[in-house]
């Protein structure tokens, strides 16, 4: 079995040193100006891809690699990978399930508090010399006693719910499949949105368009939407429109329909806190995800059962 790897995205370039140090021969997909020549040459010997799961992986590329047997996603998400297609070709897919859930939940709560209490706007006003005593006479509402609606009660959703419960918020959730939980599951997503003061989007990345204009409107002019899932899960045009016309109160976003998101797209959009897809990346979580990727690679090339196959399927 070949020990040649393909790094699929330049974001993963820092992994090359540790991969080569472990004995793999590494190729960089983004440097292949002539894809056909690459596929006819090194592509014939690639045994595994190391991938950032949110980016779409081209089936036409994979189909021309006869020895490809593993897509090792460093990320928790794998929505850019056609898992069914891979399985039909005997290609395994792994991911770093659950390893950064606590960090993502921390970030989600930070986005909510920042938007809800106007922390970023307050910082801006102070630095611009616009702080007046009247600012203290325009109080914002407390989170205590409000309802947080969790969309998707996986590892991240559960960690987010625990944190918000500690703030004195009421917790409800919705997901497409029932599960055992101490928190109440809403009858539908739209019902959850209507009762939520803060809608926390923790759904899987393949749920494109789940947070539609109807859902956004149901959260309402006093509500907040926080998205730490994937940009495509939320109707971003509808979200921006609702923020501009006041039919949605606030938003905290770490993910976007296009990344990096064009700054002009957010010019003048009020009551927003934006971060550049950094929720899952900490000094603690990134090494853990890299270590899990290395372990899945080791197991695969050794012919042993994988540690974290997608869906638990080898």
C-alpha positions as a Markdown table, in Angstrom:
| # | Residue | x | y | z |
|---|---|---|---|---|
| 1 | Unk | 0.0 | 0.0 | 0.0 |
| 2 | Unk | 1.4 | 3.4 | -1.1 |
| 3 | Unk | 2.4 | 5.9 | 1.6 |
| 4 | Unk | 1.9 | 8.9 | -0.6 |
| 5 | Unk | -0.6 | 11.6 | 0.6 |
| 6 | Unk | -2.3 | 14.5 | -1.0 |
| 7 | Unk | -2.9 | 17.6 | 1.0 |
| 8 | Unk | -6.0 | 19.1 | -0.6 |
| 9 | Unk | -6.0 | 22.7 | 0.7 |
| 10 | Unk | -3.4 | 25.3 | 1.5 |
| 11 | Unk | -4.8 | 25.8 | 4.9 |
| 12 | Unk | -3.4 | 22.4 | 5.8 |
| 13 | Unk | 0.2 | 23.3 | 4.6 |
| 14 | Unk | 1.5 | 23.5 | 8.2 |
| 15 | Unk | 0.8 | 19.7 | 8.5 |
| 16 | Unk | 3.3 | 18.8 | 5.9 |
| 17 | Unk | 6.3 | 18.8 | 8.2 |
| 18 | Unk | 4.7 | 16.4 | 10.7 |
| 19 | Unk | 3.5 | 14.2 | 7.8 |
| 20 | Unk | 6.9 | 13.9 | 6.1 |
| 21 | Unk | 8.5 | 13.4 | 9.5 |
| 22 | Unk | 6.2 | 10.4 | 10.0 |
| 23 | Unk | 7.4 | 8.9 | 6.8 |
| 24 | Unk | 4.8 | 10.0 | 4.2 |
| 25 | Unk | 5.5 | 11.5 | 0.9 |
| 26 | Unk | 3.3 | 14.6 | 0.6 |
| 27 | Unk | 1.9 | 16.3 | -2.5 |
| 28 | Unk | 0.1 | 19.7 | -2.5 |
| 29 | Unk | -3.1 | 19.8 | -4.6 |
| 30 | Unk | -3.2 | 23.6 | -4.8 |
| 31 | Unk | 0.2 | 23.7 | -6.4 |
| 32 | Unk | -0.7 | 21.4 | -9.3 |
| 33 | Unk | -1.2 | 23.8 | -12.2 |
| 34 | Unk | -1.6 | 20.9 | -14.6 |
| 35 | Unk | -4.2 | 18.7 | -13.0 |
| 36 | Unk | -4.2 | 16.2 | -15.8 |
| 37 | Unk | -0.4 | 15.7 | -15.6 |
| 38 | Unk | -0.6 | 15.3 | -11.9 |
| 39 | Unk | -3.3 | 12.7 | -12.2 |
| 40 | Unk | -1.4 | 10.8 | -14.8 |
| 41 | Unk | 1.7 | 10.9 | -12.7 |
| 42 | Unk | 1.7 | 11.2 | -8.8 |
| 43 | Unk | -2.1 | 10.8 | -8.7 |
| 44 | Unk | -1.7 | 7.2 | -9.7 |
| 45 | Unk | 0.1 | 6.4 | -6.4 |
| 46 | Unk | -1.9 | 8.6 | -3.9 |
| 47 | Unk | -3.1 | 6.3 | -1.1 |
| 48 | Unk | -4.9 | 8.9 | 1.1 |
| 49 | Unk | -6.0 | 12.5 | 1.1 |
| 50 | Unk | -5.7 | 14.8 | 4.1 |
| 51 | Unk | -8.6 | 17.2 | 3.8 |
| 52 | Unk | -10.4 | 20.1 | 5.4 |
| 53 | Unk | -13.9 | 18.8 | 5.4 |
| 54 | Unk | -15.8 | 22.0 | 4.7 |
| 55 | Unk | -14.3 | 22.4 | 1.2 |
| 56 | Unk | -15.9 | 20.5 | -1.7 |
| 57 | Unk | -13.8 | 17.6 | -2.9 |
| 58 | Unk | -14.1 | 17.0 | -6.6 |
| 59 | Unk | -15.3 | 13.5 | -7.5 |
| 60 | Unk | -13.7 | 13.7 | -10.9 |
| 61 | Unk | -10.4 | 14.2 | -9.1 |
| 62 | Unk | -10.9 | 11.2 | -6.8 |
| 63 | Unk | -12.1 | 8.9 | -9.5 |
| 64 | Unk | -8.8 | 9.2 | -11.4 |
| 65 | Unk | -6.8 | 8.0 | -8.4 |
| 66 | Unk | -6.9 | 4.2 | -8.5 |
| 67 | Unk | -5.0 | 3.6 | -5.2 |
| 68 | Unk | -7.0 | 6.2 | -3.2 |
| 69 | Unk | -8.5 | 4.5 | -0.1 |
| 70 | Unk | -8.9 | 7.1 | 2.6 |
| 71 | Unk | -10.1 | 10.7 | 2.9 |
| 72 | Unk | -8.8 | 11.8 | 6.3 |
| 73 | Unk | -10.6 | 15.0 | 7.4 |
| 74 | Unk | -8.7 | 17.0 | 9.9 |
| 75 | Unk | -11.9 | 18.8 | 10.8 |
| 76 | Unk | -15.0 | 17.5 | 12.6 |
| 77 | Unk | -17.2 | 18.4 | 9.6 |
| 78 | Unk | -17.0 | 16.5 | 6.3 |
| 79 | Unk | -19.8 | 18.2 | 4.4 |
| 80 | Unk | -17.5 | 18.8 | 1.4 |
| 81 | Unk | -17.0 | 15.1 | 0.9 |
| 82 | Unk | -19.6 | 12.9 | -1.0 |
| 83 | Unk | -19.5 | 10.1 | 1.6 |
| 84 | Unk | -22.0 | 7.9 | -0.3 |
| 85 | Unk | -19.9 | 8.1 | -3.4 |
| 86 | Unk | -16.7 | 7.3 | -1.5 |
| 87 | Unk | -18.3 | 4.3 | 0.2 |
| 88 | Unk | -19.5 | 3.0 | -3.2 |
| 89 | Unk | -15.9 | 3.0 | -4.4 |
| 90 | Unk | -14.5 | 1.5 | -1.2 |
| 91 | Unk | -12.9 | 4.8 | 0.0 |
| 92 | Unk | -13.1 | 5.3 | 3.7 |
| 93 | Unk | -13.8 | 8.8 | 5.3 |
| 94 | Unk | -12.6 | 9.8 | 8.8 |
| 95 | Unk | -13.0 | 12.9 | 10.8 |
| 96 | Unk | -12.1 | 14.4 | 14.2 |
| 97 | Unk | -15.5 | 13.9 | 15.8 |
| 98 | Unk | -16.1 | 15.7 | 19.0 |
| 99 | Unk | -12.6 | 17.0 | 19.6 |
| 100 | Unk | -13.3 | 20.7 | 19.4 |
| 101 | Unk | -16.9 | 20.7 | 20.6 |
| 102 | Unk | -16.2 | 22.5 | 23.9 |
| 103 | Unk | -14.1 | 25.2 | 22.2 |
| 104 | Unk | -16.8 | 25.8 | 19.5 |
| 105 | Unk | -19.4 | 26.0 | 22.3 |
| 106 | Unk | -17.3 | 28.6 | 24.1 |
| 107 | Unk | -17.1 | 30.7 | 21.0 |
| 108 | Unk | -20.8 | 30.4 | 20.3 |
| 109 | Unk | -21.6 | 31.7 | 23.8 |
| 110 | Unk | -19.1 | 34.5 | 23.3 |
| 111 | Unk | -20.8 | 35.5 | 20.0 |
| 112 | Unk | -24.2 | 35.5 | 21.7 |
| 113 | Unk | -23.0 | 37.6 | 24.7 |
| 114 | Unk | -21.1 | 40.0 | 22.4 |
| 115 | Unk | -24.1 | 40.6 | 20.2 |
| 116 | Unk | -26.8 | 40.6 | 23.0 |
| 117 | Unk | -24.9 | 43.0 | 25.2 |
| 118 | Unk | -23.4 | 45.1 | 22.4 |
| 119 | Unk | -19.8 | 44.5 | 23.5 |
| 120 | Unk | -18.2 | 45.1 | 20.1 |
| 121 | Unk | -20.3 | 48.3 | 19.5 |
| 122 | Unk | -19.4 | 49.5 | 23.0 |
| 123 | Unk | -15.7 | 49.0 | 22.3 |
| 124 | Unk | -16.0 | 50.9 | 19.1 |
| 125 | Unk | -17.8 | 53.8 | 20.6 |
| 126 | Unk | -15.3 | 54.1 | 23.5 |
| 127 | Unk | -12.3 | 54.0 | 21.2 |
| 128 | Unk | -13.9 | 56.6 | 18.9 |
| 129 | Unk | -14.4 | 59.0 | 21.8 |
| 130 | Unk | -18.2 | 58.6 | 21.6 |
| 131 | Unk | -18.8 | 57.4 | 25.2 |
| 132 | Unk | -21.3 | 59.6 | 26.9 |
| 133 | Unk | -23.1 | 59.2 | 30.3 |
| 134 | Unk | -26.4 | 58.6 | 28.4 |
| 135 | Unk | -25.0 | 55.3 | 27.2 |
| 136 | Unk | -25.5 | 53.8 | 30.6 |
| 137 | Unk | -29.2 | 54.8 | 30.5 |
| 138 | Unk | -29.8 | 52.6 | 27.4 |
| 139 | Unk | -29.6 | 49.2 | 29.0 |
| 140 | Unk | -29.9 | 46.0 | 27.1 |
| 141 | Unk | -31.9 | 42.9 | 28.3 |
| 142 | Unk | -30.4 | 40.2 | 30.4 |
| 143 | Unk | -30.0 | 36.6 | 29.1 |
| 144 | Unk | -31.3 | 35.2 | 32.3 |
| 145 | Unk | -34.8 | 33.8 | 31.9 |
| 146 | Unk | -34.6 | 34.0 | 28.1 |
| 147 | Unk | -34.9 | 30.9 | 25.8 |
| 148 | Unk | -32.0 | 29.5 | 23.8 |
| 149 | Unk | -33.1 | 27.3 | 20.9 |
| 150 | Unk | -30.4 | 24.8 | 19.9 |
| 151 | Unk | -30.6 | 23.7 | 16.3 |
| 152 | Unk | -28.8 | 20.3 | 16.2 |
| 153 | Unk | -28.1 | 18.6 | 19.6 |
| 154 | Unk | -24.8 | 16.9 | 18.7 |
| 155 | Unk | -21.6 | 17.3 | 20.6 |
| 156 | Unk | -21.5 | 21.1 | 20.0 |
| 157 | Unk | -25.2 | 21.6 | 20.5 |
| 158 | Unk | -25.1 | 19.8 | 23.9 |
| 159 | Unk | -22.0 | 21.7 | 25.0 |
| 160 | Unk | -23.6 | 25.0 | 24.0 |
| 161 | Unk | -26.8 | 24.1 | 25.8 |
| 162 | Unk | -24.9 | 23.3 | 29.0 |
| 163 | Unk | -23.2 | 26.7 | 29.0 |
| 164 | Unk | -26.3 | 28.7 | 28.3 |
| 165 | Unk | -28.2 | 26.8 | 31.0 |
| 166 | Unk | -25.6 | 28.0 | 33.4 |
| 167 | Unk | -26.5 | 31.6 | 32.4 |
| 168 | Unk | -30.0 | 31.0 | 33.6 |
| 169 | Unk | -31.5 | 30.5 | 30.1 |
| 170 | Unk | -34.3 | 28.1 | 29.3 |
| 171 | Unk | -33.2 | 25.4 | 26.8 |
| 172 | Unk | -35.1 | 23.9 | 23.9 |
| 173 | Unk | -33.8 | 22.2 | 20.9 |
| 174 | Unk | -34.8 | 20.7 | 17.5 |
| 175 | Unk | -33.1 | 18.2 | 15.2 |
| 176 | Unk | -34.5 | 15.9 | 12.5 |
| 177 | Unk | -34.2 | 12.9 | 14.7 |
| 178 | Unk | -35.4 | 12.5 | 18.3 |
| 179 | Unk | -32.9 | 11.6 | 21.0 |
| 180 | Unk | -32.7 | 11.2 | 24.7 |
| 181 | Unk | -32.1 | 14.6 | 26.3 |
| 182 | Unk | -33.1 | 16.4 | 29.5 |
| 183 | Unk | -34.1 | 19.3 | 27.3 |
| 184 | Unk | -37.4 | 19.6 | 25.5 |
| 185 | Unk | -37.4 | 19.0 | 21.8 |
| 186 | Unk | -39.6 | 21.4 | 19.9 |
| 187 | Unk | -42.3 | 20.1 | 17.5 |
| 188 | Unk | -40.6 | 21.7 | 14.5 |
| 189 | Unk | -37.7 | 24.0 | 13.6 |
| 190 | Unk | -40.2 | 26.9 | 13.0 |
| 191 | Unk | -41.8 | 26.3 | 16.4 |
| 192 | Unk | -38.3 | 26.4 | 18.0 |
| 193 | Unk | -37.5 | 29.7 | 16.2 |
| 194 | Unk | -40.7 | 31.3 | 17.4 |
| 195 | Unk | -40.0 | 30.6 | 21.0 |
| 196 | Unk | -36.3 | 31.4 | 21.0 |
| 197 | Unk | -34.8 | 34.6 | 22.0 |
| 198 | Unk | -31.5 | 33.2 | 20.8 |
| 199 | Unk | -31.3 | 30.6 | 18.0 |
| 200 | Unk | -28.0 | 28.8 | 18.2 |
| 201 | Unk | -27.2 | 27.0 | 14.9 |
| 202 | Unk | -25.2 | 23.9 | 15.6 |
| 203 | Unk | -26.5 | 21.7 | 12.8 |
| 204 | Unk | -24.5 | 19.5 | 10.5 |
| 205 | Unk | -22.9 | 21.3 | 7.5 |
| 206 | Unk | -24.9 | 19.4 | 5.0 |
| 207 | Unk | -28.2 | 21.0 | 6.1 |
| 208 | Unk | -28.0 | 23.7 | 3.5 |
| 209 | Unk | -30.7 | 26.4 | 3.7 |
| 210 | Unk | -32.1 | 25.0 | 6.9 |
| 211 | Unk | -32.3 | 28.4 | 8.5 |
| 212 | Unk | -34.6 | 30.0 | 5.9 |
| 213 | Unk | -36.0 | 33.4 | 5.6 |
| 214 | Unk | -39.1 | 32.0 | 7.3 |
| 215 | Unk | -37.1 | 30.8 | 10.3 |
| 216 | Unk | -35.2 | 34.1 | 10.5 |
| 217 | Unk | -38.4 | 36.0 | 10.6 |
| 218 | Unk | -39.7 | 33.7 | 13.3 |
| 219 | Unk | -36.8 | 34.6 | 15.6 |
| 220 | Unk | -37.9 | 38.2 | 15.2 |
| 221 | Unk | -36.8 | 41.8 | 15.8 |
| 222 | Unk | -35.7 | 41.2 | 19.4 |
| 223 | Unk | -34.0 | 37.9 | 18.8 |
| 224 | Unk | -30.5 | 36.8 | 17.9 |
| 225 | Unk | -29.1 | 34.1 | 15.5 |
| 226 | Unk | -25.7 | 32.6 | 16.2 |
| 227 | Unk | -24.2 | 30.4 | 13.5 |
| 228 | Unk | -21.1 | 28.2 | 14.3 |
| 229 | Unk | -22.2 | 25.4 | 11.9 |
| 230 | Unk | -21.5 | 26.2 | 8.3 |
| 231 | Unk | -22.3 | 29.3 | 6.3 |
| 232 | Unk | -24.6 | 27.5 | 3.8 |
| 233 | Unk | -26.9 | 26.3 | 6.6 |
| 234 | Unk | -28.2 | 29.9 | 6.9 |
| 235 | Unk | -29.9 | 31.9 | 4.1 |
| 236 | Unk | -27.2 | 34.6 | 4.3 |
| 237 | Unk | -29.0 | 37.0 | 1.9 |
| 238 | Unk | -32.1 | 36.7 | 4.0 |
| 239 | Unk | -30.2 | 37.2 | 7.2 |
| 240 | Unk | -28.5 | 40.4 | 6.0 |
| 241 | Unk | -31.9 | 41.7 | 4.7 |
| 242 | Unk | -33.6 | 41.0 | 8.0 |
| 243 | Unk | -30.8 | 42.7 | 10.0 |
| 244 | Unk | -30.9 | 45.8 | 7.8 |
| 245 | Unk | -34.7 | 46.2 | 8.0 |
| 246 | Unk | -34.9 | 45.3 | 11.7 |
| 247 | Unk | -37.0 | 42.2 | 11.4 |
| 248 | Unk | -34.1 | 40.3 | 13.0 |
| 249 | Unk | -32.5 | 41.9 | 16.1 |
| 250 | Unk | -28.9 | 40.6 | 16.1 |
| 251 | Unk | -26.5 | 38.0 | 14.8 |
| 252 | Unk | -23.2 | 36.4 | 15.7 |
| 253 | Unk | -21.5 | 34.6 | 12.9 |
| 254 | Unk | -18.3 | 32.6 | 12.7 |
| 255 | Unk | -19.1 | 30.9 | 9.3 |
| 256 | Unk | -20.2 | 32.4 | 6.0 |
| 257 | Unk | -21.5 | 31.4 | 2.6 |
| 258 | Unk | -18.2 | 32.4 | 1.0 |
| 259 | Unk | -15.0 | 32.3 | 3.0 |
| 260 | Unk | -13.3 | 34.6 | 3.3 |
| 261 | Unk | -16.5 | 36.6 | 3.2 |
| 262 | Unk | -16.2 | 39.9 | 1.3 |
| 263 | Unk | -16.1 | 42.8 | 3.9 |
| 264 | Unk | -18.2 | 45.0 | 1.6 |
| 265 | Unk | -21.0 | 42.5 | 2.1 |
| 266 | Unk | -21.3 | 43.4 | 5.8 |
| 267 | Unk | -20.7 | 47.2 | 5.4 |
| 268 | Unk | -23.5 | 48.9 | 7.4 |
| 269 | Unk | -25.2 | 45.7 | 8.5 |
| 270 | Unk | -26.2 | 46.5 | 12.1 |
| 271 | Unk | -26.0 | 44.5 | 15.3 |
| 272 | Unk | -23.6 | 41.9 | 14.1 |
| 273 | Unk | -20.5 | 40.3 | 15.6 |
| 274 | Unk | -18.4 | 38.5 | 13.0 |
| 275 | Unk | -15.4 | 36.2 | 13.4 |
| 276 | Unk | -13.3 | 34.5 | 10.7 |
| 277 | Unk | -14.2 | 30.8 | 11.2 |
| 278 | Unk | -12.0 | 30.5 | 14.3 |
| 279 | Unk | -14.5 | 28.8 | 16.7 |
| 280 | Unk | -13.0 | 25.4 | 16.5 |
| 281 | Unk | -9.3 | 26.3 | 16.4 |
| 282 | Unk | -7.5 | 26.6 | 19.7 |
| 283 | Unk | -4.0 | 25.7 | 20.9 |
| 284 | Unk | -5.5 | 22.6 | 22.5 |
| 285 | Unk | -8.0 | 21.4 | 19.9 |
| 286 | Unk | -5.9 | 21.7 | 16.7 |
| 287 | Unk | -3.1 | 19.4 | 18.0 |
| 288 | Unk | -5.8 | 16.9 | 19.0 |
| 289 | Unk | -7.4 | 17.0 | 15.6 |
| 290 | Unk | -4.0 | 16.6 | 13.9 |
| 291 | Unk | -3.2 | 13.7 | 16.2 |
| 292 | Unk | -6.5 | 12.0 | 15.3 |
| 293 | Unk | -5.8 | 12.4 | 11.6 |
| 294 | Unk | -2.3 | 10.9 | 12.0 |
| 295 | Unk | -3.8 | 8.0 | 13.9 |
| 296 | Unk | -6.4 | 7.3 | 11.2 |
| 297 | Unk | -3.6 | 7.4 | 8.6 |
| 298 | Unk | -1.5 | 5.0 | 10.6 |
| 299 | Unk | -4.3 | 2.6 | 11.1 |
| 300 | Unk | -5.3 | 2.7 | 7.4 |
| 301 | Unk | -1.8 | 2.1 | 6.1 |
| 302 | Unk | -1.4 | -0.7 | 8.6 |
| 303 | Unk | -4.6 | -2.3 | 7.5 |
| 304 | Unk | -6.3 | -1.9 | 10.9 |
| 305 | Unk | -9.8 | -0.6 | 11.8 |
| 306 | Unk | -10.0 | 3.1 | 11.7 |
| 307 | Unk | -10.4 | 5.2 | 14.8 |
| 308 | Unk | -13.1 | 7.6 | 13.8 |
| 309 | Unk | -14.8 | 6.6 | 10.5 |
| 310 | Unk | -17.7 | 8.8 | 9.5 |
| 311 | Unk | -20.9 | 7.2 | 10.8 |
| 312 | Unk | -18.9 | 4.5 | 12.5 |
| 313 | Unk | -18.7 | 2.7 | 9.2 |
| 314 | Unk | -15.3 | 1.2 | 8.3 |
